[in-house]
Amino acid sequence: MMHDARPTDSKLLPSNAYTELAPGEEYKPVVPAGDLRAEVTPWSIGVGMAMVVLFTVACSYMALRAGNAIEASIPIAILAISFGRLRAVRSTILENVMVQSVGQAAGVVAAGATFVVPAMYINGVSASWWQIFLATFIGGSLGVALIIPLRKYFVKDLHGKLPFPEATAINNILVTGESSGGGAGKILIMAFVVGALFDFCVEGLHLWNAGLSSSTLLGGAGAGARVEVQLTAIAALFGLGYIIGIRYASIIAAGSVLSMLVMVPAVYLFGKGLAVFEFAGATYEIGEMSATEIFSAFVKPVGIGAIAISGLIGILRMWKIVAGSITLGFKAFRGGGQGVEEIRTQRDLKPSSVLAIQIASSLGLGLLFLVMGLMADYSFGASLKFGVVGMVVGFFLSFLFTPVAAQAIAIVGVNPVSGMTLITVVLAIGVMIAIGLKGTAGMLIALVIGTAVCTALSTSGALISDFKIGYWLGSTPRNQEKWKYLGLAVAALVVAAVIPLMDNAYHFVVEDPATGQMISNERELPAPQANMIAAVSRGLMENPANQPWLLYGLGGAVAFMLLMAGVPMLAFALGIYLPIAINVAVLAGAVAAWIVGKTGGTPAVREARKEQGTLIASGLMAGAAIFGVITAALRTKDFGALIRYISVGERFSLNQDGELISEAAHWYEGFTGQMIGLLMLLLLAFVCFALARLGARWEMAAKRGK
């Protein structure tokens, strides 16, 4: 229910907030159970919904463009505090918790959708917007219902025994940020404006060329040997590197060094003398192929294999968590994990309501699969069989993996969702084939199962962090649970609009100039996880002989070598798969962040500037993503292809089929346009330095004023 009580001053966290409790000791949250200060209000839910829309767009865009999503929880928490300070009656800490908890649905739904849904487009079995919406919403709803019985065990019974790294960071922001949140929010908003304007000038107005290449800037050096370094100089990727940090950005870039500066030249060197090369059902003239074409045909499959095996190894390395979590899931399903306290801070949805949601979500999946079977012209009996089997598979895998995702988040702060989703898709395809569902319909249903399960896992892992934050601060779990469903519904609607829009504007698959075949658009919509799942599902469901299994296997071997060398496998594998233009741009942002963190006259100043990184990066990516989606809309026929009237460096027009085509001006695609792009990237780095310096000064002034 909604409370109208006026806010009171929040307390500091108790001394036992992060430590194990002694026998008989009890943790008392910041807001006691008897304190009914404002929690669920029109303000907290309204701002939370606004955060859902904003960050669902941002997370989806970044996942599709760069293979990495924005971590939405921290910027949402900061914005909740900042906006709450602008009210006549300042928001309470529990209202801020609700804003963060509701808004955080953005990231989980975006992850579930963007990991799998593009695979449908890549494999030519595009889902309708309502299928995307239902798969993500039902999957997220199931994830919430499956994790509720485990809430008390994770957040109360194991208090102090699990680190909850992400929840701890957000909790500290909510507790301590009430005095300094205004300055932090201003930096976040300023960075948002910078990112929005920068990328709109690049991708909407085309005032300069962001597609930098060594062959153009260095007068063609290395191009003859197919040695080329590229960089996509946009704020979205720069911000991603700024927040990733120098270590992981370097590992990702190292993967690109192997792929583009070692493997591509090697393929060209040994293959250029062949008149025709036949491989995996296609023919190639390697001597006539560009570096980018060689990468797409022969190197990207290696990256797909490395990503797949890295995800599976990640699951195997967590076998203790997996085994223990599955056991825990069965106990919770029998009612053993359901809290019985009736005090406000331990009050969940009723067990009967939770069970009803689980049943309704499962039946919803079954009905969705039934309708999809009928739409594929199968008989009612066959469609009913597909629906029942798909429902059982989807629920069973969600049930098994939900506690795994939650426990992984609680222990290491990382959700191994990519590996578990891959397992889900493989098992679902195997079951579909076994019951006679093959081809397009079988692949579509299997991928929809994967979408639902992926969203369930992503949701459950994130919700356990929300529960822990609420436990520390004194929120009502039932409120977090109820309003999470509204957040999921809105987020599912947004991704169901954004993904088809991005495909309409840029296309997930484009024609390969070397072979004439349709291939994934790694330049503008790389979506690495979805490409991995698309390749695996296509290989299992359709014509396995025409898949580059050898290259997938080489990628798997690379993953094992990385494991033996102690190198983070998935980061390096993403580097192999993603175009070097993306990874060098990410590295540029990381280098800028590293330099900014080294500036300042004292250690305190340097640390304060370094701590602005999350704000600056989140703002850059969110602003760039929002305007990136707006730019995508301007490219579509539905909006009249309005980009034709505002673009400067590229001239857009519609062909006879109504498709948007472009022709770049000579200055734009040549040295002049790219040099301006390089200078503007350096200017962006300087602006980030200025924001970090300003934010550090505000932060230190706020601390001195305490």
Beta strands, then each sheet from edge to edge (+ up, - down):
strand 1: 211-213
strand 2: 230-232
strand 3: 277-279
strand 4: 282-284
strand 5: 509-511
strand 6: 518-520
strand 7: 650-654
strand 8: 660-664
sheet 1: 1+ 2-
sheet 2: 3+ 4-
sheet 3: 5+ 6-
sheet 4: 7+ 8-
end
